[in-house]
């Protein structure tokens, strides 16, 4: 058993922090209350003067696929040989030895949504994993967790410049529609169809268990993603949503959530020319469920709390920014039954800070994953 004692606990179930202890057993939170009496069975972390938060979540990442300190052959984020690759699975390429996992833990990030990049109109299957472990199978929370689709410049550049489809936005949408139509026909056929590997990969999507995860920057691409999701009656997340602030009312009407970022990255393409930290706050005010992303390695994963702080500086509420990297991120990723807040019965994943994590000077003292001490700050020299 592990006892986190004497900290200011921000459960994300309510706005205000509480002075409380947390008792953990077998990877789960079993009690949150004042003055839990220690026993000989308990390992104790003294959190006096510290803040305890749920472990932070990056809702869109390529950590372990695009590995740090590696050459391009080690970039496993895109199967760039075919524009339609729904069967590829992130779990078959995530390398837990990627040094970025250590950086994530050092920033209090305990959960990540990881999957293919945006080269293909249909890129494959994401997985939601924890950041602590050596074998990806042991780190998985939900797999598959989404089906990646991509609009805009990346698919057109990767294929159109080589004389292949898609070379236009129309071509991207037509490929996605064609593939989803084939999948729908397959499932409408019921038990009469012999099981096909590259159709079965859509089962969770068409049963409503996972969403389409749409790479969209421009407003017109956002509308195309909404159009296609509505045509097929599918779940959807709007990832990047760079021009979302221009059409916030329409996104709010759709009811779909947005995963905003990487706002810390350069404006290196036409479609990200309006990238700004003001976008999350505008979407929040419109009533849209918002998460934040670093899109690691586009910007480095350890800067996720810093990005949340910059979003606050540009108009997002502090409560909304914290939710965007905890409980709202968990809801969008469909893992909120286990993660995103500190509550009895949930996974014991938490970040213990010496100050407000949205402020640059604050730092992590302990990161707990599944009730285990996954990272601890070294004492600073006096």
C-alpha positions as semicolon CSV with decimal commas, in nm:
position;residue;x (nm);y (nm);z (nm)
1;X;0,000;0,000;0,000
2;X;0,108;0,356;-0,069
3;X;0,001;0,660;0,132
4;X;0,033;1,010;-0,017
5;X;0,022;1,220;0,295
6;X;-0,050;1,585;0,367
7;X;-0,080;1,736;0,020
8;X;-0,320;1,980;-0,141
9;X;-0,524;1,744;-0,357
10;X;-0,679;1,867;-0,681
11;X;-0,911;1,583;-0,773
12;X;-1,055;1,754;-1,088
13;X;-1,394;1,638;-0,960
14;X;-1,434;1,988;-0,808
15;X;-1,260;2,319;-0,876
16;X;-1,104;2,368;-0,535
17;X;-0,814;2,175;-0,390
18;X;-0,859;1,994;-0,059
19;X;-0,614;1,906;0,215
20;X;-0,622;1,527;0,218
21;X;-0,433;1,201;0,215
22;X;-0,463;0,940;-0,061
23;X;-0,439;0,569;0,008
24;X;-0,347;0,339;-0,280
25;X;-0,362;-0,039;-0,301
26;X;-0,307;-0,270;-0,599
27;X;-0,281;0,023;-0,836
28;X;-0,613;0,184;-0,738
29;X;-0,716;0,474;-0,515
30;X;-0,903;0,321;-0,223
31;X;-0,948;0,628;0,000
32;X;-0,922;1,007;-0,011
33;X;-0,971;1,169;0,329
34;X;-0,802;1,370;0,598
35;X;-0,562;1,214;0,844
36;X;-0,546;0,854;0,725
37;X;-0,362;0,662;0,996
38;X;-0,038;0,508;0,865
39;X;0,034;0,140;0,928
40;X;0,342;-0,074;0,890
41;X;0,207;-0,203;0,558
42;X;0,216;0,143;0,402
43;X;0,493;0,310;0,208
44;X;0,460;0,685;0,268
45;X;0,526;0,985;0,044
46;X;0,523;1,311;0,236
47;X;0,338;1,560;0,014
48;X;0,328;1,838;0,272
49;X;0,354;2,172;0,090
50;X;0,299;2,001;-0,247
51;X;0,007;1,980;-0,490
52;X;-0,135;1,646;-0,602
53;X;-0,304;1,623;-0,944
54;X;-0,427;1,338;-1,161
55;X;-0,158;1,228;-1,404
56;X;-0,163;1,450;-1,712
57;X;-0,283;1,322;-2,050
58;X;-0,164;1,411;-2,400
59;X;-0,461;1,331;-2,623
60;X;-0,266;1,307;-2,952
61;X;0,093;1,191;-2,976
62;X;0,343;0,987;-3,174
63;X;0,567;0,908;-2,879
64;X;0,752;0,578;-2,925
65;X;0,675;0,582;-3,299
66;X;0,878;0,887;-3,402
67;X;1,161;0,815;-3,163
68;X;1,395;1,078;-3,026
69;X;1,766;1,055;-3,108
70;X;1,690;0,825;-3,402
71;X;1,735;0,860;-3,778
72;X;1,445;0,861;-4,025
73;X;1,432;0,477;-4,066
74;X;1,326;0,468;-3,701
75;X;1,025;0,693;-3,769
76;X;0,744;0,439;-3,765
77;X;0,458;0,688;-3,756
78;X;0,339;0,648;-4,118
79;X;0,293;0,344;-4,341
80;X;0,354;0,561;-4,645
81;X;0,320;0,292;-4,911
82;X;-0,058;0,314;-4,947
83;X;-0,300;0,600;-4,876
84;X;-0,547;0,364;-4,704
85;X;-0,398;0,155;-4,421
86;X;-0,668;0,099;-4,158
87;X;-0,523;-0,231;-4,035
88;X;-0,193;-0,099;-3,900
89;X;-0,181;-0,083;-3,522
90;X;0,024;0,160;-3,317
91;X;0,090;-0,107;-3,054
92;X;0,301;-0,299;-3,307
93;X;0,550;-0,012;-3,341
94;X;0,556;0,177;-3,010
95;X;0,900;0,150;-2,850
96;X;0,875;0,202;-2,473
97;X;1,253;0,255;-2,468
98;X;1,211;0,587;-2,648
99;X;1,372;0,845;-2,416
100;X;1,066;1,068;-2,454
101;X;0,877;0,842;-2,212
102;X;1,121;0,944;-1,938
103;X;1,062;1,311;-2,025
104;X;0,687;1,257;-2,008
105;X;0,708;1,105;-1,661
106;X;0,932;1,390;-1,545
107;X;0,653;1,632;-1,645
108;X;0,379;1,436;-1,470
109;X;0,234;1,297;-1,795
110;X;0,108;0,946;-1,726
111;X;-0,126;0,878;-2,020
112;X;-0,091;0,929;-2,395
113;X;-0,300;0,865;-2,704
114;X;-0,051;0,726;-2,957
115;X;-0,096;0,643;-3,321
116;X;-0,012;0,688;-3,687
117;X;0,077;1,021;-3,841
118;X;-0,111;1,218;-4,104
119;X;0,044;1,100;-4,432
120;X;-0,256;0,882;-4,519
121;X;-0,625;0,968;-4,555
122;X;-0,685;0,656;-4,342
123;X;-0,379;0,592;-4,131
124;X;-0,461;0,315;-3,887
125;X;-0,538;0,243;-3,523
126;X;-0,440;0,450;-3,220
127;X;-0,380;0,311;-2,873
128;X;-0,415;0,480;-2,536
129;X;-0,124;0,377;-2,317
130;X;0,046;0,474;-1,995
131;X;0,394;0,622;-2,006
132;X;0,552;0,382;-1,757
133;X;0,667;0,035;-1,857
134;X;0,899;-0,169;-2,073
135;X;0,643;-0,378;-2,265
136;X;0,369;-0,197;-2,453
137;X;0,115;-0,473;-2,384
138;X;0,147;-0,395;-2,013
139;X;0,102;-0,021;-2,073
140;X;-0,220;-0,038;-2,276
141;X;-0,538;0,113;-2,134
142;X;-0,742;0,098;-2,457
143;X;-0,644;-0,049;-2,795
144;X;-0,767;0,025;-3,046
145;X;-0,874;0,364;-2,914
146;X;-0,942;0,550;-3,244
147;X;-0,917;0,519;-3,622
148;X;-0,693;0,787;-3,772
149;X;-0,806;0,986;-4,075
150;X;-0,628;1,290;-4,220
151;X;-0,727;1,584;-4,437
152;X;-0,536;1,869;-4,595
153;X;-0,178;1,923;-4,699
154;X;-0,007;1,612;-4,561
155;X;-0,189;1,345;-4,766
156;X;-0,179;1,566;-5,076
157;X;0,196;1,620;-5,037
158;X;0,279;1,258;-4,963
159;X;0,085;1,115;-5,258
160;X;-0,027;1,389;-5,497
161;X;0,325;1,514;-5,565
162;X;0,412;1,162;-5,681
163;X;0,121;1,152;-5,926
164;X;-0,098;0,937;-5,704
165;X;-0,436;0,988;-5,543
166;X;-0,503;1,198;-5,341
167;X;-0,374;1,515;-5,500
168;X;-0,670;1,726;-5,386
169;X;-0,896;1,766;-5,086
170;X;-1,171;1,610;-5,298
171;X;-0,953;1,304;-5,350
172;X;-0,891;1,268;-4,978
173;X;-1,260;1,279;-4,895
174;X;-1,348;1,035;-5,174
175;X;-1,095;0,777;-5,053
176;X;-1,227;0,798;-4,698
177;X;-1,589;0,770;-4,813
178;X;-1,513;0,477;-5,040
179;X;-1,340;0,287;-4,760
180;X;-1,610;0,361;-4,502
181;X;-1,877;0,256;-4,752
182;X;-1,700;-0,078;-4,802
183;X;-1,682;-0,123;-4,426
184;X;-2,049;-0,035;-4,377
185;X;-2,153;-0,282;-4,647
186;X;-1,939;-0,549;-4,482
187;X;-2,108;-0,503;-4,144
188;X;-2,454;-0,471;-4,297
189;X;-2,397;-0,818;-4,446
190;X;-2,384;-0,961;-4,093
191;X;-2,289;-1,323;-4,035
192;X;-2,313;-1,405;-4,405
193;X;-1,976;-1,240;-4,460
194;X;-1,660;-1,438;-4,401
195;X;-1,445;-1,241;-4,159
196;X;-1,189;-1,019;-4,329
197;X;-0,895;-0,880;-4,135
198;X;-0,898;-0,537;-4,298
199;X;-1,273;-0,499;-4,243
200;X;-1,282;-0,627;-3,886
201;X;-1,050;-0,341;-3,789
202;X;-1,354;-0,111;-3,832
203;X;-1,580;-0,309;-3,600
204;X;-1,521;-0,098;-3,287
205;X;-1,567;0,217;-3,496
206;X;-1,904;0,113;-3,640
207;X;-2,019;-0,021;-3,302
208;X;-1,954;0,324;-3,152
209;X;-1,678;0,211;-2,917
210;X;-1,407;0,432;-3,070
211;X;-1,413;0,750;-3,283
212;X;-1,258;0,863;-3,605
213;X;-0,955;1,072;-3,511
214;X;-0,940;1,345;-3,773
215;X;-0,625;1,542;-3,852
216;X;-0,781;1,878;-3,947
217;X;-0,630;2,226;-3,951
218;X;-0,830;2,443;-4,191
219;X;-1,194;2,532;-4,134
220;X;-1,301;2,367;-4,460
221;X;-1,127;2,043;-4,360
222;X;-1,303;2,055;-4,025
223;X;-1,638;2,083;-4,203
224;X;-1,549;1,792;-4,434
225;X;-1,464;1,574;-4,134
226;X;-1,795;1,668;-3,970
227;X;-1,981;1,595;-4,294
228;X;-1,831;1,248;-4,333
229;X;-1,880;1,153;-3,967
230;X;-2,244;1,256;-3,988
231;X;-2,298;1,069;-4,317
232;X;-2,186;0,744;-4,158
233;X;-2,311;0,810;-3,803
234;X;-1,963;0,777;-3,650
235;X;-1,789;0,928;-3,350
236;X;-1,524;1,191;-3,419
237;X;-1,253;1,399;-3,258
238;X;-1,121;1,712;-3,429
239;X;-0,746;1,691;-3,380
240;X;-0,535;2,008;-3,414
241;X;-0,845;2,214;-3,500
242;X;-0,617;2,505;-3,585
243;X;-0,887;2,725;-3,739
244;X;-1,151;2,606;-3,498
245;X;-1,176;2,950;-3,342
246;X;-1,316;3,080;-3,673
247;X;-1,609;2,836;-3,665
248;X;-1,648;2,769;-3,292
249;X;-2,028;2,805;-3,305
250;X;-2,057;2,538;-3,575
251;X;-1,827;2,297;-3,392
252;X;-2,032;2,350;-3,078
253;X;-2,349;2,265;-3,274
254;X;-2,191;1,940;-3,391
255;X;-2,127;1,820;-3,037
256;X;-1,785;1,681;-3,130
257;X;-1,478;1,755;-2,914
258;X;-1,155;1,929;-3,017
259;X;-0,794;1,837;-2,941
260;X;-0,598;2,158;-2,996
261;X;-0,229;2,188;-3,080
262;X;0,060;2,179;-3,133
263;X;0,037;2,554;-3,077
264;X;0,400;2,566;-2,959
265;X;0,528;2,447;-3,299
266;X;0,627;2,660;-3,597
267;X;0,376;2,775;-3,859
268;X;0,556;2,572;-4,123
269;X;0,259;2,506;-4,355
270;X;-0,008;2,725;-4,508
271;X;-0,285;2,546;-4,321
272;X;-0,133;2,626;-3,979
273;X;-0,075;2,996;-4,050
274;X;-0,346;3,089;-3,794
275;X;-0,216;2,862;-3,517
276;X;-0,253;3,043;-3,185
277;X;-0,286;2,974;-2,813
278;X;-0,610;3,176;-2,820
279;X;-0,794;2,890;-2,991
280;X;-0,851;2,665;-2,684
281;X;-1,006;2,950;-2,485
282;X;-1,238;3,050;-2,769
283;X;-1,354;2,690;-2,807
284;X;-1,399;2,657;-2,430
285;X;-1,620;2,967;-2,421
286;X;-1,831;2,819;-2,704
287;X;-1,905;2,516;-2,485
288;X;-1,684;2,269;-2,673
289;X;-1,509;1,987;-2,488
290;X;-1,137;2,064;-2,534
291;X;-0,812;1,875;-2,481
292;X;-0,459;1,988;-2,561
293;X;-0,182;1,814;-2,751
294;X;0,188;1,861;-2,811
295;X;0,165;1,630;-3,114
296;X;0,499;1,494;-2,994
297;X;0,758;1,509;-3,145
298;X;0,627;1,814;-3,334
299;X;0,662;1,987;-3,000
300;X;0,811;1,792;-2,712
301;X;0,575;1,607;-2,485
302;X;0,714;1,748;-2,158
303;X;0,586;2,093;-2,258
304;X;0,220;1,989;-2,228
305;X;0,164;2,167;-1,892
306;X;0,348;2,471;-2,029
307;X;0,113;2,473;-2,330
308;X;-0,182;2,466;-2,090
309;X;-0,033;2,766;-1,911
310;X;0,007;2,956;-2,238
311;X;-0,356;2,878;-2,322
312;X;-0,454;3,042;-1,992
313;X;-0,239;3,344;-2,074
314;X;-0,431;3,379;-2,402
315;X;-0,782;3,352;-2,257
316;X;-0,862;2,998;-2,145
317;X;-0,976;2,958;-1,786
318;X;-0,727;2,794;-1,550
319;X;-0,990;2,534;-1,461
320;X;-1,049;2,461;-1,830
321;X;-0,677;2,431;-1,904
322;X;-0,624;2,185;-1,620
323;X;-0,926;1,986;-1,736
324;X;-0,788;1,989;-2,093
325;X;-0,489;1,784;-1,976
326;X;-0,675;1,570;-1,721
327;X;-1,044;1,478;-1,702
328;X;-1,160;1,634;-2,032
329;X;-0,870;1,471;-2,217
330;X;-0,968;1,140;-2,055
331;X;-1,330;1,185;-2,162
332;X;-1,234;1,262;-2,521
333;X;-1,006;0,956;-2,525
334;X;-1,283;0,746;-2,362
335;X;-1,073;0,639;-2,064
336;X;-1,235;0,860;-1,798
337;X;-1,372;0,553;-1,618
338;X;-1,012;0,488;-1,511
339;X;-0,816;0,810;-1,556
340;X;-0,832;1,189;-1,554
341;X;-0,940;1,254;-1,196
342;X;-0,856;1,140;-0,845
343;X;-1,146;0,933;-0,719
344;X;-1,196;0,614;-0,522
345;X;-1,173;0,317;-0,759
346;X;-0,978;0,495;-1,032
347;X;-0,621;0,416;-1,133
348;X;-0,361;0,564;-0,899
349;X;-0,191;0,783;-1,160
350;X;-0,085;1,123;-1,032
351;X;0,156;1,413;-1,067
352;X;0,284;1,573;-0,746
353;X;0,406;1,930;-0,804
354;X;0,578;2,190;-0,587
355;X;0,349;2,461;-0,729
356;X;0,090;2,536;-0,994
357;X;0,180;2,314;-1,293
358;X;0,063;2,588;-1,533
359;X;0,341;2,815;-1,408
360;X;0,683;2,775;-1,562
361;X;0,878;2,775;-1,234
362;X;0,683;2,479;-1,092
363;X;0,828;2,131;-1,115
364;X;0,732;1,771;-1,053
365;X;0,854;1,604;-0,738
366;X;0,691;1,263;-0,786
367;X;0,503;1,086;-1,064
368;X;0,291;0,787;-0,968
369;X;0,162;0,538;-1,227
370;X;-0,058;0,246;-1,127
371;X;0,034;0,304;-0,764
372;X;0,407;0,278;-0,835
373;X;0,663;0,555;-0,798
374;X;0,755;0,596;-1,164
375;X;0,966;0,911;-1,134
376;X;1,117;1,117;-0,853
377;X;1,303;1,445;-0,870
378;X;1,659;1,446;-0,751
379;X;1,726;1,677;-0,457
380;X;1,848;2,019;-0,568
381;X;2,187;2,130;-0,443
382;X;2,166;2,382;-0,163
